[in-house]
Amino acid sequence: MIGYYLLTGVIFLVGMLVSSTLQRKFKEYGAMPLARGLSGREVAERMLRENGITDVRVTTSEGFLSDHYNPANKTVNLSADVYSGRSISAAAVAAHECGHAIQHAKGYAILQLRSQLVPIVQVSTSIGQWVILAGLGVMGFGGGNQTILLIGIVLFAISTLFSLITLPVEYDASARALRWLESTNVTTPQEHDNAADALKWAARTYVVAAVASVAQLLYFIMIFLNRRDD
């Protein structure tokens, strides 16, 4: 138990460090104007066009770092700072989200799997923890049936699988973005390095989330196995 809380605390602190560094990096590179002077919207539209994608719209979304690609309605949604910004951060984020649109257009298998899991994950995320707590409560009051806890663990495992699948999807989108930014000279060599740095820290937030999810899942599995042997 102590080991679990220690691990959770370490992961929490690492997550805070990564998150704060990510925000600092994006603010830093957001203050650096792109030499080519393109806005995030212009970068996105050009990247889509040059990859033969004509059925995806580029639009705006509210919030800081709320940028995302929606495969359901084929829209690249950029936060206001990215959509109108003409900075290294804006170019990097816009290109990254277009990387997801390219994945979708080319039938990237891992993205397809991730999309198929979304409805199931929405259910497992909303009730998984509660089912686990209910299972632990039943056993805590002397209940011998571990079925409820097992169901909760299965639901949580689905969410963990989703976190792990997200990693290659995000890294691949960044790789596509950086290759395009370099090959088209939208960014200078120095700007390209800064864009890569920004996307690297963004990807690390997904790594921390995945590690935390795996750690929790293993802890719940150990509880289940220990109680079963009692």
C-alpha positions in Angstrom: 0.0 0.0 0.0 2.8 2.4 0.9 4.6 1.6 -2.3 1.5 2.3 -4.3 1.0 5.7 -2.7 4.7 6.5 -3.2 4.5 5.6 -6.9 1.3 7.6 -7.3 2.9 10.6 -5.6 6.0 10.4 -7.9 3.8 10.1 -11.0 1.7 13.1 -9.8 4.8 15.2 -9.3 6.2 14.2 -12.7 2.9 15.0 -14.3 2.9 18.5 -12.7 6.5 19.1 -13.9 5.6 18.0 -17.5 2.4 20.0 -17.6 4.1 23.2 -16.3 7.0 22.7 -18.7 4.6 22.2 -21.6 2.8 25.4 -20.8 6.1 27.3 -20.4 7.4 26.0 -23.7 4.3 26.9 -25.6 4.2 30.4 -24.2 7.9 30.8 -25.0 7.6 29.6 -28.6 4.2 31.4 -28.8 6.1 34.6 -28.4 8.5 33.8 -31.3 7.1 34.9 -34.7 7.3 32.5 -37.6 9.8 33.8 -40.2 7.3 32.9 -43.0 4.6 34.8 -41.2 1.9 32.2 -41.7 -0.9 31.9 -39.2 -1.9 28.5 -37.7 -5.0 28.5 -39.9 -2.8 29.1 -43.0 -0.4 26.4 -42.0 -3.2 23.9 -41.4 -5.0 24.7 -44.7 -1.7 24.4 -46.7 -0.7 21.1 -45.1 -4.1 19.6 -45.7 -4.1 20.9 -49.3 -0.6 19.6 -50.1 -1.6 16.2 -48.7 -4.6 16.0 -51.0 -7.2 16.4 -48.3 -10.1 18.7 -49.4 -12.9 17.5 -47.2 -11.5 18.7 -43.8 -12.4 22.2 -42.4 -10.1 24.3 -40.2 -12.1 26.0 -37.4 -11.6 27.4 -34.0 -12.2 26.0 -30.5 -12.2 27.6 -27.0 -9.6 27.2 -24.4 -5.8 27.0 -24.1 -4.2 23.9 -25.8 -7.7 22.7 -26.7 -6.7 21.9 -30.2 -7.9 18.7 -31.7 -9.0 16.8 -34.8 -12.5 15.5 -34.9 -12.8 12.5 -37.2 -16.6 12.5 -36.9 -17.2 15.8 -38.7 -13.7 16.1 -40.3 -12.7 19.3 -38.6 -9.3 20.5 -37.4 -10.2 22.6 -34.4 -7.6 25.1 -33.3 -7.6 27.3 -30.2 -7.8 31.1 -30.9 -4.1 31.6 -30.2 -3.2 28.9 -32.6 -5.8 29.7 -35.3 -4.8 33.4 -35.6 -1.2 33.1 -34.2 1.8 33.5 -36.4 4.3 31.8 -34.0 6.3 28.7 -33.9 3.9 27.2 -31.4 0.9 27.9 -33.6 2.6 26.3 -36.6 3.6 23.2 -34.6 0.2 22.6 -33.1 -1.7 23.3 -36.4 0.6 20.9 -38.2 0.2 18.2 -35.5 -3.6 18.3 -35.7 -3.4 18.0 -39.4 -1.2 15.0 -38.8 -4.3 13.4 -37.3 -6.4 14.4 -40.3 -3.8 12.7 -42.6 -3.8 9.6 -40.4 -7.6 9.5 -40.8 -7.4 10.0 -44.6 -4.8 7.3 -45.0 -6.6 4.8 -42.8 -3.9 4.7 -40.1 -4.8 1.4 -38.3 -4.0 2.5 -34.8 -6.1 5.7 -35.1 -9.0 3.6 -36.4 -8.7 1.2 -33.4 -8.6 4.2 -31.1 -11.7 5.7 -32.6 -13.6 2.4 -32.3 -12.8 2.3 -28.6 -14.1 5.8 -27.9 -17.7 4.9 -27.1 -16.6 2.0 -24.8 -14.0 4.2 -23.1 -16.6 6.8 -22.4 -18.6 4.3 -20.4 -15.6 2.6 -18.7 -14.2 6.0 -17.7 -17.4 7.2 -16.2 -18.3 4.1 -14.1 -15.0 2.1 -13.8 -13.7 3.8 -10.7 -17.1 3.6 -9.0 -17.5 -0.1 -9.7 -14.0 -0.7 -8.3 -14.8 1.3 -5.1 -18.0 -0.7 -4.8 -16.1 -4.0 -5.2 -13.6 -2.9 -2.5 -16.4 -1.9 -0.2 -18.2 -5.2 -0.5 -15.0 -7.1 0.3 -14.2 -4.7 3.1 -17.5 -5.6 4.8 -16.6 -9.2 4.6 -18.2 -10.0 1.3 -16.7 -13.0 -0.4 -17.8 -12.3 -3.9 -15.1 -10.5 -6.0 -17.1 -10.3 -9.2 -17.9 -6.6 -8.7 -14.2 -5.7 -8.3 -13.3 -7.9 -11.3 -15.8 -6.0 -13.5 -14.4 -2.7 -12.3 -10.8 -3.9 -13.2 -11.9 -4.9 -16.7 -13.5 -1.5 -17.2 -10.4 0.3 -15.9 -8.3 -1.9 -18.2 -10.2 -0.6 -21.2 -9.3 2.9 -20.2 -5.7 1.9 -19.7 -5.6 0.3 -23.1 -7.0 3.5 -24.7 -4.2 5.5 -23.0 -1.5 3.2 -24.4 -3.0 3.2 -27.9 -3.0 7.0 -27.8 0.8 7.1 -27.5 1.7 5.9 -31.1 -1.2 8.0 -32.5 0.2 11.2 -31.0 3.8 10.5 -31.8 3.0 9.6 -35.4 1.0 12.8 -35.8 3.9 14.8 -34.5 6.3 13.0 -36.8 4.1 13.7 -39.8 3.9 17.4 -38.8 7.6 17.8 -38.4 8.5 16.1 -41.7 6.1 18.4 -43.5 7.3 21.6 -41.8 10.8 20.7 -42.7 10.2 19.5 -46.3 8.1 22.6 -47.2 10.5 25.1 -45.4 7.5 26.5 -43.5 9.9 26.6 -40.6 13.6 27.5 -40.6 16.0 24.9 -39.1 16.0 26.7 -35.7 12.2 27.1 -35.8 11.9 23.4 -36.7 14.0 22.4 -33.6 11.8 24.6 -31.4 8.6 23.1 -32.9 10.0 19.6 -32.3 10.7 20.6 -28.7 7.2 21.9 -28.1 5.6 18.7 -29.6 7.9 16.5 -27.6 6.7 18.0 -24.3 3.1 17.7 -25.5 3.6 14.0 -26.2 5.1 13.5 -22.7 1.8 14.4 -21.1 0.3 11.4 -22.8 3.2 9.2 -21.6 2.6 10.3 -17.9 -1.1 9.6 -18.2 -0.5 6.2 -19.6 2.1 5.3 -16.9 -0.3 6.5 -14.2 -3.1 4.4 -15.6 -1.0 1.3 -15.9 0.2 1.7 -12.3 -3.3 2.0 -11.0 -4.4 -1.0 -13.0 -1.6 -3.2 -11.6 -2.5 -2.1 -8.1 -6.1 -3.1 -8.5 -5.1 -6.4 -10.0 -2.8 -7.1 -7.0 -5.6 -6.3 -4.6 -7.9 -8.7 -6.5 -5.2 -11.5 -6.5 -4.4 -11.0 -2.8 -8.0 -11.1 -1.8 -8.6 -14.2 -3.9 -5.8 -16.0 -2.1 -7.2 -15.2 1.3 
